[in-house]
Amino acid sequence: MPSIAENIARIEKGLKQETRLVAVTKTKPAEVLREAYEAGAKRFGENKVQEMVAKSEELPGDIAWHMIGHLQSNKVKYIAPFVSLIHSVDSLKLLKEINKEAGKNNRTIECLLQIFIASEETKFGLSEAEAKEIVTSSELADLSNIKIAGLMGMASNTDDTNVIRSEFKGLKALFESFKQYENEWVEMRELSMGMSGDYLLAAEEGSTLVRVGSAIFGSR
């Protein structure tokens, strides 16, 4: 079985220059993360606040921690001191909470709006209209401690690559169209799409961040 370092090297080699790897480390113990870190991974994605906080205290300070799971407003305060990017913002209310906690820590926190692109109802995310309402909202002017840095989406859980590619294409088109709303608080710079099963497709379709777990660490 290939090592974590070999897997990271293989994945990185297969990505286009503009696509960066986020190693999805959820459920993995700190020593496994350390192995990935020593192999060059510096961006770690967690989907539970408690896990992220505990691991961040055990691991080197130059790791960029990405929150990729559904985030509840009452948990923002625990990650606000150190989180690098929040991929999963799905309401203006959550953005306001992130802004408030970022302010307490004298930080600006970058956020991605999570767009609903899949055919399953179970996934979180905003519709195109809801996302547009957020990026054009006059209330953003009061949120000086956040920046909307792009969009995130999760494709349908299917083996049909045509469906997945079409969902990624749609999200990339939305990402490009949202550039017209750029201002002090909105900058369409990051497009987070693609996981272990479809990250190569996502990279082909313009993803700047791929969230890969099992292809690095093996299935749980």
KOLLUMKE-473785 format. One line per 5 residues: number of its first residue (from 1); their letters; for each residue y, x negated, z of N, C-alpha, C. Coordinates in nm, 4 decimals. Last residue first. Layout:
! KOLLUMKE-473785
NUM = a = Y/X/Z/Y/X/Z/Y/X/Z | ...
! end
This chain:
! KOLLUMKE-473785
220 = rsgfi = 0.5097/1.1595/0.5647/0.5001/1.1638/0.7124/0.3571/1.1761/0.7592 | 0.4610/0.9331/0.2937/0.4777/1.0689/0.3461/0.4452/1.0672/0.4946 | 0.6659/0.6339/0.2752/0.5381/0.7039/0.2680/0.5548/0.8429/0.3256 | 0.9186/0.5262/0.2705/0.8428/0.5137/0.3959/0.7024/0.5731/0.3890 | 1.0113/0.5666/0.0052/1.0315/0.4381/0.0749/0.9293/0.4218/0.1875
215 = asgvr = 0.9426/0.8169/-0.0677/0.9158/0.7113/-0.1670/0.9407/0.5719/-0.1077 | 1.0365/0.9686/0.1503/0.8925/0.9410/0.1405/0.8595/0.8327/0.0375 | 1.3371/0.9398/0.0940/1.2635/0.9131/0.2175/1.1204/0.8715/0.1917 | 1.6527/0.9280/-0.0524/1.5096/0.9018/-0.0733/1.4412/0.8653/0.0583 | 1.9038/1.0553/-0.2162/1.8536/1.0604/-0.0779/1.7004/1.0490/-0.0803
210 = vltsg = 2.1520/0.8936/-0.4088/2.0212/0.9608/-0.4050/1.9639/0.9467/-0.2647 | 2.4735/0.9161/-0.5339/2.3957/0.8909/-0.4119/2.2636/0.9652/-0.4220 | 2.5659/0.9829/-0.7792/2.6134/0.8539/-0.7256/2.5377/0.8165/-0.5986 | 2.4155/1.1291/-1.0687/2.4251/1.1211/-0.9226/2.4787/0.9844/-0.8806 | 2.3809/1.1670/-1.3448/2.5119/1.1286/-1.2929/2.5277/1.1245/-1.1427
205 = eeaal = 2.1353/1.2088/-1.4543/2.2341/1.3167/-1.4701/2.3656/1.2892/-1.3980 | 1.9899/0.9895/-1.3786/2.0185/1.0085/-1.5219/2.1307/1.1102/-1.5422 | 1.9685/1.0496/-1.1090/2.0471/0.9324/-1.1502/2.0852/0.9441/-1.2979 | 1.7975/1.2694/-1.1228/1.9323/1.2861/-1.0683/2.0227/1.1719/-1.1123 | 1.5658/1.1476/-1.2202/1.6317/1.2529/-1.2991/1.7771/1.2681/-1.2556
200 = lydgs = 1.5166/0.9896/-0.9972/1.5428/0.9254/-1.1268/1.6120/1.0225/-1.2225 | 1.4679/1.1713/-0.7884/1.5887/1.0874/-0.7842/1.6206/1.0209/-0.9174 | 1.2654/1.3514/-0.7368/1.3468/1.3731/-0.8569/1.4694/1.2816/-0.8665 | 1.1225/1.2995/-0.5041/1.0497/1.3484/-0.6216/1.1317/1.3520/-0.7496 | 1.3150/1.2095/-0.3145/1.2016/1.1243/-0.3554/1.1358/1.1694/-0.4855
195 = mgmsl = 1.6150/1.3517/-0.4629/1.5357/1.3085/-0.3479/1.4129/1.2339/-0.4015 | 1.9344/1.4457/-0.5740/1.8129/1.3708/-0.6004/1.7465/1.3241/-0.4729 | 2.2840/1.3941/-0.5210/2.1730/1.4791/-0.5642/2.0537/1.3910/-0.5981 | 2.6077/1.3719/-0.4621/2.4818/1.3443/-0.3916/2.3758/1.4435/-0.4384 | 2.8694/1.2191/-0.5878/2.7824/1.3315/-0.6244/2.6439/1.2999/-0.5684
190 = ermev = 3.1983/1.1219/-0.5095/3.0545/1.1107/-0.4813/2.9812/1.2389/-0.5223 | 3.4529/1.1907/-0.5968/3.4076/1.0527/-0.6151/3.2559/1.0401/-0.5998 | 3.7060/1.3807/-0.6055/3.5671/1.3942/-0.6533/3.5130/1.2568/-0.6941 | 3.8940/1.4377/-0.3378/3.8739/1.3330/-0.4390/3.7277/1.3386/-0.4827 | 4.1316/1.5939/-0.1434/4.0159/1.6171/-0.2317/4.0087/1.5055/-0.3348
185 = weney = 4.3616/1.5425/-0.0138/4.2450/1.5778/0.0686/4.1164/1.5921/-0.0122 | 4.5595/1.4879/-0.2018/4.5447/1.3988/-0.0865/4.4135/1.4194/-0.0105 | 4.3685/1.6017/-0.4827/4.4968/1.5805/-0.4166/4.4717/1.4853/-0.2997 | 4.2026/1.7699/-0.7506/4.2193/1.6525/-0.6643/4.3615/1.6428/-0.6091 | 4.1282/1.9682/-0.9167/4.1877/2.0094/-0.7892/4.2166/1.8903/-0.6974
180 = qkfse = 4.0026/1.8609/-1.1338/4.1364/1.9178/-1.1571/4.2064/1.9566/-1.0259 | 3.7534/1.8009/-1.0511/3.8503/1.6901/-1.0512/3.9921/1.7419/-1.0739 | 3.5852/2.0093/-1.0890/3.6617/2.0104/-0.9641/3.7628/1.8955/-0.9565 | 3.4502/1.9430/-1.3188/3.5553/2.0446/-1.3293/3.6432/2.0478/-1.2040 | 3.2656/1.7572/-1.2220/3.3690/1.7133/-1.3171/3.4843/1.8136/-1.3216
175 = flakl = 3.1132/1.9303/-1.0580/3.1771/1.8112/-1.0009/3.2929/1.7654/-1.0916 | 3.0093/2.0976/-1.2548/3.0989/2.1522/-1.1522/3.1815/2.0400/-1.0891 | 2.8474/1.9172/-1.3905/2.9565/1.9837/-1.4632/3.0597/2.0406/-1.3651 | 2.6663/1.8552/-1.1882/2.7519/1.7478/-1.2429/2.8711/1.8099/-1.3166 | 2.5393/2.1003/-1.1609/2.6170/2.0468/-1.0487/2.7126/1.9373/-1.0961
170 = gkfes = 2.4140/2.1238/-1.4107/2.5115/2.2245/-1.3673/2.6005/2.1723/-1.2563 | 2.2387/1.9082/-1.4011/2.3437/1.9133/-1.5053/2.4554/2.0082/-1.4636 | 2.0692/1.9931/-1.1945/2.1514/1.8730/-1.1772/2.2675/1.8713/-1.2774 | 1.9521/2.2145/-1.3195/2.0288/2.2330/-1.1952/2.1214/2.1133/-1.1699 | 1.8247/2.0897/-1.5344/1.9294/2.1874/-1.5627/2.0157/2.2138/-1.4385
165 = rivnt = 1.6373/1.9362/-1.4006/1.7420/1.8697/-1.4804/1.8595/1.9649/-1.5050 | 1.4778/2.1393/-1.2886/1.5490/2.0442/-1.2025/1.6652/1.9796/-1.2784 | 1.3767/2.2619/-1.5199/1.4531/2.3412/-1.4226/1.5398/2.2473/-1.3387 | 1.2401/2.0498/-1.6341/1.3488/2.1140/-1.7089/1.4396/2.1938/-1.6166 | 1.0392/1.9865/-1.4567/1.1545/1.8947/-1.4649/1.2697/1.9560/-1.5436
160 = ddtns = 0.8654/2.1661/-1.2439/0.9242/2.1846/-1.3770/1.0518/2.1006/-1.3890 | 0.7745/2.1666/-0.9942/0.7291/2.0535/-1.0774/0.7912/2.0594/-1.2169 | 1.0175/2.2419/-0.7369/0.9299/2.2802/-0.8473/0.8866/2.1556/-0.9231 | 1.2439/2.3346/-0.5486/1.1193/2.2652/-0.5188/1.0158/2.3080/-0.6224 | 1.5683/2.2893/-0.6957/1.4525/2.3734/-0.6608/1.3295/2.2870/-0.6365
155 = amgml = 1.7924/2.0399/-0.5547/1.7285/2.1132/-0.6644/1.6124/2.1973/-0.6126 | 2.0768/2.0386/-0.3642/1.9317/2.0175/-0.3596/1.8672/2.1046/-0.4668 | 2.3946/1.8645/-0.3673/2.3073/1.9776/-0.3979/2.1611/1.9380/-0.3900 | 2.7396/1.7890/-0.3020/2.5965/1.7628/-0.2799/2.5163/1.8857/-0.3188 | 3.0528/1.6366/-0.4019/2.9610/1.7497/-0.3872/2.8181/1.7022/-0.3620
150 = gaiki = 3.3440/1.4757/-0.2562/3.2536/1.5104/-0.3655/3.1641/1.6278/-0.3303 | 3.5071/1.4316/-0.0435/3.4866/1.3180/-0.1340/3.3916/1.3504/-0.2498 | 3.7536/1.5525/0.1396/3.6414/1.6052/0.0604/3.6194/1.5052/-0.0523 | 3.8345/1.4050/0.4420/3.8545/1.3994/0.2975/3.7311/1.4597/0.2322 | 4.0163/1.4557/0.7504/3.8960/1.4660/0.6656/3.9356/1.4392/0.5215
145 = nslda = 4.2476/1.4564/0.8927/4.1421/1.3629/0.9341/4.0096/1.3827/0.8605 | 4.4289/1.6483/0.8266/4.4613/1.5114/0.7859/4.3529/1.4105/0.8238 | 4.4577/1.9448/0.7491/4.3380/1.8686/0.7890/4.3538/1.7223/0.7467 | 4.6576/2.0946/0.6497/4.6603/2.0710/0.7951/4.5465/1.9803/0.8413 | 4.5938/2.1244/0.3869/4.7124/2.0438/0.4182/4.7225/2.0125/0.5674
140 = lesst = 4.3967/2.3106/0.3763/4.3574/2.1690/0.3739/4.4735/2.0787/0.4139 | 4.5078/2.5603/0.3499/4.4781/2.5132/0.4865/4.4381/2.3654/0.4904 | 4.5155/2.6281/0.0902/4.6394/2.5690/0.1434/4.6162/2.5136/0.2844 | 4.2283/2.5574/-0.1050/4.2869/2.6229/0.0121/4.4132/2.5505/0.0610 | 4.0805/2.4551/-0.3056/4.2162/2.4982/-0.3415/4.2895/2.5598/-0.2228
135 = vieka = 3.8371/2.3978/-0.1918/3.9144/2.2841/-0.2464/4.0559/2.3239/-0.2870 | 3.7561/2.6624/-0.1103/3.7823/2.5557/-0.0122/3.8714/2.4467/-0.0719 | 3.7280/2.7990/-0.3500/3.8197/2.8533/-0.2494/3.8565/2.7451/-0.1462 | 3.5257/2.6521/-0.4647/3.6599/2.6471/-0.5261/3.7642/2.6957/-0.4254 | 3.3156/2.7308/-0.3044/3.3581/2.5901/-0.3027/3.4993/2.5770/-0.3585
130 = eaesl = 3.2952/2.9992/-0.3766/3.3256/2.9633/-0.2362/3.3769/2.8198/-0.2266 | 3.2278/2.9744/-0.6489/3.3519/3.0434/-0.6095/3.3934/3.0059/-0.4667 | 2.9789/2.8476/-0.6365/3.0910/2.7818/-0.7050/3.2242/2.8433/-0.6596 | 2.8504/2.8865/-0.3015/2.8538/2.9219/-0.4437/2.9720/2.8476/-0.5052 | 2.7117/2.6449/-0.0741/2.8200/2.7306/-0.1204/2.7982/2.7707/-0.2653
125 = gfkte = 2.4117/2.6321/0.1335/2.5074/2.5857/0.0333/2.6068/2.6917/-0.0087 | 2.0595/2.5967/0.2147/2.1991/2.6254/0.2470/2.2886/2.5862/0.1293 | 1.7548/2.7486/0.0997/1.8449/2.6338/0.1099/1.9883/2.6788/0.1387 | 1.6045/2.9740/0.0621/1.6003/2.9102/0.1946/1.7028/2.7988/0.2100 | 1.5855/3.0839/-0.1842/1.6890/3.1392/-0.0969/1.7017/3.0605/0.0340
120 = esaif = 1.5444/2.8768/-0.4691/1.4924/2.9309/-0.3425/1.6075/2.9771/-0.2552 | 1.6696/2.7668/-0.6829/1.6297/2.9073/-0.6992/1.5725/2.9645/-0.5697 | 1.9708/2.5704/-0.6119/1.8268/2.5930/-0.6290/1.7951/2.7410/-0.6466 | 2.2303/2.5186/-0.5513/2.1929/2.5121/-0.6943/2.0483/2.5523/-0.7193 | 2.4999/2.5388/-0.3516/2.3680/2.6006/-0.3659/2.3304/2.6002/-0.5138
115 = iqllc = 2.6581/2.2459/-0.2385/2.6557/2.3559/-0.3351/2.5129/2.4068/-0.3490 | 2.8369/2.1118/0.0176/2.7002/2.1387/-0.0275/2.6995/2.2643/-0.1142 | 3.0900/1.8789/-0.0132/3.0609/2.0217/-0.0058/2.9203/2.0438/-0.0609 | 3.1125/1.5921/0.1926/3.0757/1.6505/0.0639/3.0530/1.7995/0.0848 | 3.3594/1.3924/0.3618/3.2648/1.5049/0.3576/3.2332/1.5420/0.2140
110 = eitrn = 3.4760/1.1357/0.5771/3.4523/1.1848/0.4416/3.3404/1.2887/0.4427 | 3.7076/1.1347/0.8343/3.5657/1.1462/0.7997/3.5523/1.2049/0.6598 | 3.9216/0.9161/0.9839/3.9135/1.0119/0.8744/3.7667/1.0160/0.8340 | 3.9926/0.8856/1.3376/3.9192/0.8509/1.2158/3.9470/0.9551/1.1068 | 4.0453/0.9142/1.6151/4.1354/0.8402/1.5247/4.0666/0.7940/1.3971
105 = nkgae = 3.8925/1.0888/1.7501/3.8395/0.9526/1.7396/3.9256/0.8635/1.6499 | 4.0238/1.3240/1.7232/4.0054/1.2736/1.8601/3.9588/1.1283/1.8595 | 3.9916/1.3568/1.4466/4.1236/1.3280/1.5026/4.1145/1.2690/1.6424 | 3.7290/1.4329/1.4332/3.7681/1.3056/1.3719/3.9024/1.2606/1.4290 | 3.7432/1.6840/1.5508/3.6705/1.5775/1.6215/3.7033/1.4390/1.5645
100 = kniek = 3.8989/1.8190/1.3541/3.9412/1.8165/1.4949/3.8761/1.6984/1.5683 | 3.7443/1.7894/1.1219/3.8806/1.7362/1.1272/3.9275/1.7183/1.2724 | 3.5204/1.9347/1.1951/3.5053/1.7910/1.1667/3.6428/1.7235/1.1769 | 3.6395/2.1884/1.2113/3.5784/2.1288/1.3315/3.5636/1.9769/1.3137 | 3.7111/2.2271/0.9471/3.8154/2.2256/1.0511/3.7641/2.1592/1.1791
95 = llkls = 3.4594/2.2308/0.8240/3.5562/2.1255/0.7888/3.6636/2.1125/0.8968 | 3.3608/2.4686/0.9328/3.2976/2.3412/0.9683/3.3921/2.2245/0.9373 | 3.5329/2.6500/0.8059/3.5264/2.6456/0.9527/3.4673/2.5114/0.9994 | 3.4659/2.6267/0.5449/3.5962/2.5748/0.5854/3.6011/2.5597/0.7372 | 3.1225/2.5250/0.4878/3.2256/2.6239/0.5231/3.3556/2.5537/0.5598
90 = dvshi = 2.9311/2.3315/0.4509/2.9155/2.4573/0.3777/3.0124/2.5667/0.4233 | 2.8508/1.9980/0.4161/2.9550/2.0902/0.4620/2.9482/2.2190/0.3802 | 2.6690/1.7726/0.4053/2.6227/1.9114/0.4102/2.7265/2.0106/0.4628 | 2.7147/1.5038/0.4203/2.6810/1.5579/0.2883/2.6778/1.7107/0.2865 | 2.9390/1.2993/0.5671/2.8650/1.4228/0.5947/2.8420/1.4924/0.4605
85 = lsvfp = 2.9455/0.9541/0.6312/2.9625/1.0608/0.5314/2.8784/1.1811/0.5733 | 2.9443/0.8111/0.8745/3.0125/0.7563/0.7580/3.0428/0.8649/0.6544 | 2.9925/0.8584/1.2258/2.9299/0.9010/1.0993/3.0136/0.8541/0.9796 | 3.1193/0.7889/1.4719/3.0618/0.6836/1.3860/3.0098/0.7287/1.2501 | 3.2335/0.9958/1.6234/3.2803/0.8582/1.6449/3.2298/0.7577/1.5409
80 = aiykv = 3.0966/1.2369/1.5376/3.2330/1.2066/1.4895/3.2773/1.0616/1.5133 | 2.8622/1.3069/1.6526/2.8547/1.2071/1.5442/2.9929/1.1630/1.4956 | 2.9318/1.4862/1.8536/2.8409/1.3751/1.8866/2.8376/1.2678/1.7782 | 3.0901/1.6859/1.7416/3.1527/1.5879/1.8332/3.0643/1.4671/1.8621 | 2.9195/1.8558/1.5997/3.0029/1.7581/1.5273/3.0534/1.6479/1.6200
75 = knsql = 2.7883/2.0581/1.7209/2.7242/1.9253/1.7274/2.8114/1.8159/1.6661 | 2.9105/2.2981/1.6763/2.9100/2.2480/1.8147/2.8458/2.1101/1.8287 | 2.8647/2.3463/1.4011/2.9987/2.3077/1.4493/2.9951/2.2439/1.5879 | 2.5696/2.2021/1.2630/2.6339/2.3095/1.3402/2.7648/2.2579/1.3980 | 2.4556/2.1131/0.9483/2.5308/2.0687/1.0666/2.5976/2.1877/1.1343
70 = hgimh = 2.1645/2.0342/0.7752/2.2564/2.1414/0.8128/2.3235/2.1048/0.9451 | 2.1577/1.6807/0.6838/2.0999/1.8103/0.7196/2.2063/1.9117/0.7545 | 2.2763/1.4411/0.6458/2.2344/1.5121/0.5251/2.1762/1.6502/0.5548 | 2.5013/1.2085/0.7365/2.4438/1.3339/0.7858/2.4062/1.4179/0.6649 | 2.4633/0.8650/0.7294/2.4931/0.9836/0.6484/2.4242/1.1049/0.7102
65 = waidg = 2.5935/0.5660/0.8471/2.5104/0.6826/0.8793/2.5574/0.8050/0.8017 | 2.5733/0.2423/0.7599/2.6522/0.3624/0.7282/2.5603/0.4830/0.7493 | 2.5514/-0.0312/0.9814/2.4801/0.0737/0.9060/2.5756/0.1906/0.8818 | 2.6612/-0.2219/1.1414/2.7134/-0.2125/1.0039/2.6357/-0.1124/0.9178 | 2.5431/-0.2354/1.3927/2.6663/-0.1579/1.3787/2.7172/-0.1446/1.2362
60 = plees = 2.1828/-0.1995/1.4201/2.3057/-0.2746/1.3913/2.4251/-0.1852/1.3575 | 2.0497/0.0435/1.6689/2.0474/-0.0353/1.5449/2.1812/-0.1022/1.5153 | 2.0683/0.2105/1.8834/1.9663/0.1040/1.8869/1.9770/0.0049/1.7728 | 2.2544/0.4001/1.8299/2.2759/0.3159/1.9487/2.1800/0.1968/1.9527 | 2.1490/0.5304/1.6174/2.2705/0.4505/1.5936/2.2970/0.3573/1.7116
55 = kavme = 1.9411/0.6741/1.7328/1.9096/0.5566/1.6503/2.0323/0.4682/1.6301 | 2.0830/0.8761/1.8722/1.9908/0.7863/1.9440/1.9654/0.6589/1.8627 | 2.2230/1.0015/1.6616/2.2954/0.9390/1.7729/2.2064/0.8369/1.8434 | 2.0141/1.0987/1.5018/2.1109/1.0044/1.4466/2.1833/0.9280/1.5585 | 1.8851/1.2787/1.6724/1.8134/1.1609/1.6220/1.9110/1.0545/1.5735
50 = qvkne = 2.0898/1.4706/1.7070/2.0343/1.3989/1.8223/1.9649/1.2689/1.7808 | 2.1291/1.5704/1.4436/2.2348/1.4984/1.5151/2.1784/1.4112/1.6273 | 1.9149/1.5394/1.1725/1.9319/1.5941/1.3070/2.0289/1.5057/1.3854 | 1.8900/1.4117/0.9342/1.9266/1.5531/0.9281/1.9345/1.6191/1.0652 | 2.0189/1.1019/0.8007/1.9480/1.1762/0.9055/1.9818/1.3239/0.8929
45 = gfrka = 2.0131/0.8154/0.6034/2.0386/0.9590/0.6074/1.9536/1.0279/0.7126 | 2.1745/0.5032/0.5851/2.0623/0.5811/0.6383/2.1011/0.7283/0.6493 | 2.2454/0.2205/0.4124/2.2861/0.3609/0.4244/2.1651/0.4415/0.4678 | 2.1325/-0.0225/0.3810/2.2454/-0.0168/0.4751/2.2990/0.1258/0.4913 | 1.8527/-0.2157/0.3098/1.9066/-0.0793/0.3158/2.0174/-0.0738/0.4212
40 = gaeya = 1.7414/-0.4726/0.3237/1.8666/-0.4536/0.2490/1.9244/-0.3128/0.2512 | 1.5342/-0.5178/0.4847/1.5041/-0.5241/0.3409/1.6279/-0.4920/0.2567 | 1.6379/-0.4655/0.7285/1.6144/-0.6074/0.6959/1.5807/-0.6264/0.5480 | 1.6320/-0.1888/0.7111/1.7612/-0.2580/0.7202/1.7449/-0.4045/0.6791 | 1.3594/-0.1429/0.7222/1.4337/-0.1043/0.6012/1.5679/-0.1773/0.5956
35 = erlve = 1.3124/-0.2338/0.9825/1.2418/-0.2977/0.8694/1.3149/-0.2683/0.7380 | 1.4628/-0.0511/1.1242/1.5007/-0.1933/1.1289/1.4358/-0.2698/1.0120 | 1.3196/0.1782/1.0824/1.4541/0.1682/1.0246/1.4986/0.0222/1.0196 | 1.1016/0.1162/1.2374/1.0807/0.1339/1.0929/1.2155/0.1227/1.0205 | 1.2132/0.1148/1.4900/1.1577/-0.0122/1.4368/1.1316/-0.0036/1.2862
30 = apktk = 1.2969/0.3823/1.5321/1.3974/0.2771/1.5097/1.3376/0.1490/1.4500 | 1.0821/0.6172/1.3498/1.1295/0.5451/1.4686/1.2202/0.4273/1.4326 | 1.1659/0.9033/1.1512/1.1118/0.7667/1.1575/1.1666/0.6943/1.2809 | 1.2900/1.1499/1.1335/1.1573/1.1440/1.1991/1.0982/1.0025/1.2089 | 1.4924/1.0333/0.8645/1.4598/1.1382/0.9630/1.3140/1.1271/1.0062
25 = tvavl = 1.5862/0.8603/0.6781/1.5109/0.8023/0.7900/1.4715/0.9055/0.8952 | 1.6400/0.7962/0.3556/1.6278/0.9109/0.4469/1.5302/0.8748/0.5579 | 1.8687/0.5786/0.2315/1.7308/0.5837/0.2831/1.7221/0.6965/0.3860 | 2.0483/0.6179/-0.0480/2.0546/0.6540/0.0939/1.9099/0.6661/0.1409 | 2.1550/0.4078/-0.3091/2.0423/0.4627/-0.2346/2.0812/0.4960/-0.0900
20 = rteqk = 2.3744/0.4842/-0.5824/2.3378/0.4087/-0.4628/2.2334/0.4834/-0.3820 | 2.4634/0.4373/-0.9162/2.3869/0.5203/-0.8231/2.3400/0.4370/-0.7050 | 2.5800/0.2730/-1.0996/2.6706/0.3594/-1.0214/2.5970/0.4483/-0.9209 | 2.3645/0.1394/-1.2196/2.4597/0.0643/-1.1376/2.5435/0.1552/-1.0473 | 2.0619/0.3299/-1.1841/2.1760/0.2816/-1.2611/2.2767/0.2201/-1.1641
15 = lgkei = 1.7470/0.2247/-1.0424/1.8696/0.3052/-1.0414/1.9765/0.2438/-1.1317 | 1.5311/0.0564/-1.0267/1.5241/0.1668/-1.1223/1.6517/0.2488/-1.1329 | 1.5928/-0.1128/-0.8207/1.5842/-0.1695/-0.9554/1.5885/-0.0592/-1.0613 | 1.5678/0.0538/-0.6002/1.7003/-0.0009/-0.6351/1.7021/-0.0509/-0.7803 | 1.2885/0.0908/-0.6055/1.3794/0.2046/-0.6250/1.5167/0.1554/-0.6710
10 = raine = 1.1951/-0.1713/-0.5565/1.1540/-0.0992/-0.6780/1.2514/0.0150/-0.7088 | 1.3075/-0.2277/-0.3061/1.3404/-0.3125/-0.4219/1.3095/-0.2398/-0.5533 | 1.1815/-0.0330/-0.1494/1.3281/-0.0323/-0.1635/1.3687/-0.1113/-0.2884 | 0.9133/-0.1156/-0.1728/0.9553/0.0168/-0.2203/1.1060/0.0226/-0.2440 | 0.9230/-0.3647/-0.0498/0.8845/-0.3550/-0.1917/0.9298/-0.2208/-0.2511
5 = aispm = 0.9928/-0.2885/0.2113/1.0820/-0.3775/0.1346/1.0521/-0.3688/-0.0148 | 0.7674/-0.1409/0.2835/0.8984/-0.0745/0.2776/0.9945/-0.1573/0.1915 | 0.4892/-0.2427/0.0692/0.5684/-0.2444/0.1935/0.6991/-0.1676/0.1728 | 0.2214/-0.0599/-0.0911/0.3405/-0.1450/-0.0945/0.4207/-0.1349/0.0357 | -0.1203/-0.0844/0.0000/0.0000/0.0000/0.0000/0.1247/-0.0876/0.0000
! end
